[in-house]
Amino acid sequence: MIEKLRQPRVIAVILGALVMFCGISGYALHATSSTDFCVSCHEMGPYPQELRFSSHAKDKNGKEIACSQCHIPQGIGPRFLSVKMYSGIKDLAVHLWLKPDRINRPHAQAVARRFVDDGNCLACHEDLFKNAKGDAPVSEYGRLSHEAYLGKNGNTKRNCAGCHINLAHLPEFDRRLVVNAAFASRFQQEEVTR
């Protein structure tokens, strides 16, 4: 008789613990995906300032872009969880053991580009054959590149951020490149007004 009473209690305790675990995990995933959390570490210092001057400071609805809109796959699934786990472990290790002035920014940029999910880009840039404003066609080079990306004219293994570099963040060493002139000029205007 006592054994029959214990079995429902054990199941209730296990279910209760499972619900608590899922609730805490969901809250932790949400909280650690916020921009405030991302930029709270000293090594992330230059990124919000760089984003502020970029053409990607706001999304297609005019809202400020959050770190997670670009750097974390949308939705809960295996890709989201694997990126969160990898990024979390890597960022924690960098935070604990590496000083900000010792970060190899060119290498860090290349790694970060791999974690910009194309689905995040395509959420705003739905028509790859129109310019960013959507009011004119892309250049001939852009058309050919996007056709290759879509597998219509050749094939490419690059993701969106692999071709479109320095759209949201522009480190000082890349400001001298001609392709970054407009973005770099916004930094220069800020420096002049200070």
C-alpha positions in Angstrom: 0.0 0.0 0.0 2.8 2.5 0.9 4.6 1.6 -2.3 1.5 2.6 -4.3 1.4 6.0 -2.6 5.1 6.7 -3.2 5.0 6.1 -6.9 2.7 9.1 -7.8 4.8 11.3 -5.5 8.0 10.3 -7.2 6.4 11.0 -10.6 5.1 14.4 -9.3 8.6 15.3 -8.0 10.3 14.3 -11.2 7.7 16.3 -13.3 8.0 19.3 -11.0 11.8 19.2 -11.3 11.6 18.9 -15.1 9.2 21.9 -15.3 11.5 23.9 -13.1 14.6 22.9 -15.1 12.9 23.9 -18.4 11.7 27.2 -16.9 15.1 28.1 -15.6 16.8 27.1 -18.8 14.4 29.1 -20.9 14.9 32.2 -18.7 18.7 31.8 -18.9 18.7 31.4 -22.7 16.5 34.5 -23.0 18.5 36.6 -20.5 21.9 35.6 -22.0 20.7 36.5 -25.5 19.9 40.2 -24.6 22.1 43.0 -25.9 22.6 44.3 -22.3 24.0 40.9 -21.3 26.2 40.7 -24.4 27.8 44.2 -24.0 28.2 43.9 -20.2 31.7 42.4 -20.6 34.7 44.7 -21.1 35.9 42.9 -24.2 32.6 43.8 -26.0 33.2 47.6 -25.5 33.9 48.7 -29.1 31.0 46.8 -30.7 28.0 48.9 -29.6 29.8 52.1 -30.8 30.7 50.5 -34.1 27.1 49.3 -34.6 25.7 52.8 -33.8 27.5 54.2 -37.0 26.6 51.3 -39.3 23.8 51.0 -41.8 22.6 48.1 -39.7 22.0 50.0 -36.5 18.3 49.7 -37.1 16.3 46.9 -38.6 13.7 47.2 -41.4 11.1 48.3 -38.8 13.3 51.1 -37.5 14.1 49.4 -34.2 17.6 49.1 -32.8 19.2 45.9 -33.8 20.0 43.5 -30.9 23.1 41.3 -30.9 20.9 38.2 -31.1 19.2 39.4 -34.3 22.5 38.7 -36.2 24.6 36.4 -34.1 22.2 33.8 -32.8 20.0 31.6 -35.1 16.3 32.4 -34.6 14.0 29.9 -32.9 14.8 27.1 -30.5 16.4 24.1 -32.1 19.6 22.2 -32.5 21.4 25.0 -34.3 20.3 27.6 -31.8 21.4 25.5 -28.9 24.7 24.5 -30.4 25.6 28.1 -31.2 24.5 29.3 -27.7 26.6 26.6 -26.1 29.7 27.2 -28.2 29.5 30.9 -28.0 28.8 30.9 -24.2 31.8 28.6 -23.5 34.1 30.6 -25.8 32.9 34.0 -24.5 33.3 32.9 -20.9 36.9 31.7 -21.6 37.8 34.9 -23.3 36.3 37.0 -20.5 38.1 35.0 -17.8 41.5 34.5 -19.3 42.1 37.0 -22.1 42.6 40.7 -21.7 40.8 42.9 -24.3 44.0 44.3 -25.7 45.2 40.7 -26.4 42.2 39.8 -28.6 43.2 39.2 -32.2 40.4 41.2 -33.8 40.9 40.1 -37.4 40.7 36.5 -36.3 37.8 37.2 -34.0 35.9 38.9 -36.9 36.4 35.8 -39.2 35.0 33.5 -36.5 32.1 35.9 -35.7 31.1 35.9 -39.4 30.7 32.2 -39.4 28.1 32.7 -36.6 25.9 35.2 -38.5 23.1 33.0 -39.6 21.9 33.6 -43.2 18.3 33.2 -42.0 18.8 36.3 -39.8 20.0 38.3 -42.8 17.2 37.1 -45.0 14.6 38.1 -42.4 15.2 41.7 -43.5 16.7 41.3 -46.9 14.0 39.1 -48.5 14.7 40.1 -52.1 18.4 39.5 -52.9 18.1 41.2 -56.3 17.1 44.6 -54.9 19.4 47.0 -53.1 19.2 47.3 -49.3 16.4 50.0 -49.5 14.5 47.8 -51.9 14.0 50.6 -54.5 16.5 49.5 -57.2 18.2 46.4 -58.5 21.5 45.3 -57.1 24.6 45.8 -59.3 25.5 43.2 -61.9 28.2 41.9 -59.6 25.6 41.6 -56.8 23.2 39.8 -59.1 25.8 37.3 -60.2 26.9 36.7 -56.6 23.4 36.3 -55.3 22.6 33.9 -58.2 25.7 31.8 -57.2 24.5 31.9 -53.5 21.1 30.6 -54.6 22.7 27.9 -56.8 21.3 29.5 -60.0 24.5 30.5 -61.6 27.4 28.4 -60.2 27.6 27.9 -56.5 29.3 29.5 -53.5 30.0 28.1 -50.0 30.1 31.6 -48.5 27.4 32.8 -46.2 26.0 36.4 -46.3 28.5 37.7 -43.8 31.3 36.0 -45.7 30.8 38.4 -48.6 29.2 41.4 -46.9 32.0 42.1 -44.3 32.1 45.2 -42.1 28.4 46.0 -42.4 27.6 46.2 -38.7 31.1 46.6 -37.1 34.1 48.4 -38.5 37.3 48.0 -36.6 39.9 50.8 -37.0 42.3 48.7 -39.1 39.5 48.2 -41.8 38.4 51.9 -42.0 41.1 52.7 -44.5 39.6 50.3 -47.1 37.8 52.0 -50.0 34.8 49.7 -49.7 34.3 51.0 -46.1 34.6 54.7 -46.9 31.0 55.7 -46.2 31.0 53.7 -42.9 34.4 55.2 -41.9 33.2 58.7 -42.6 30.5 58.4 -40.0 33.2 57.7 -37.4 35.3 60.7 -38.6 32.2 63.0 -38.3 31.8 61.9 -34.8 35.4 62.5 -33.9 35.2 66.0 -35.5 32.2 67.0 -33.4 33.7 65.9 -30.1 
